[in-house]
Amino acid sequence: MTIPKKGFSYDTICKLLFSGEFKHSICQTIQTDDPKELQCIMQALARGQGITEGLHEYYLPIPAKLRLLLFDTQARLNLSQFAQNCIEDAANFSKNVLRFALLKFFQPQLIELNFKDKRTEQFLQNFNDSVDTDFFPFLWTHLETESEERRKKWKSHLKEIAEKILEEVFSQRLLNSNLYYKSVLGAQQMFLNKAKKFS
């Protein structure tokens, strides 16, 4: 596996833990005297063009109710599918909901949005960073929740993260004051319309 220079992201970690593509290391074998709660420690050098992009580390607490699931093939596959759905939901929400709302904010007078507008990039990255932070705590909290219900809760959580990002954008008053309120209203309406289709 090649680790990008940004380090371990939640989708990379899901691939390592759940996909079954990688052989378990000796330390991943459960021992009888192991504590109930474990910690997964990941370390890797990122490769660059003839150089390394740094040593990256990630520490992931493994709750007691999860540790045996990771070594049960069917349970791991089920968890892998749910994690993959969550990853896809986050990517779709970023691309098809939040991005449209941000573009509408920055382009209040355009009927046809210009998708090359770079002003959205930092805020979309902020969204992804928040998802990255919340991903595993959410996953662990909802291990025993019915699959449809936890997917619904995840989508609702994504909406909450995106709303905070939009509030951050609005509070910075990045546009001419003459356009500000039109921009906010346009972005809010766009967000509501797109989020409704996503639910």
ABEGO torsion letter per residue (X at the ends): XBBBAAEBBAAAAAAAAAAGABBBBAAABBBAABBABBBBBBBBBBBBBGBBAEBBBBBBBBBAAAAAAAABAAAAAAAAAAAAAAAAAAAAAAAAAAAAAAAAAABAABABBBAABAAAAAAAAAAAAAAAAAAAAAAAAAAABBAAAAAAAAAAAAAAAAAAAAAAAAAAGABBAAAAAAAAAAAAAAAAAAAAAAX
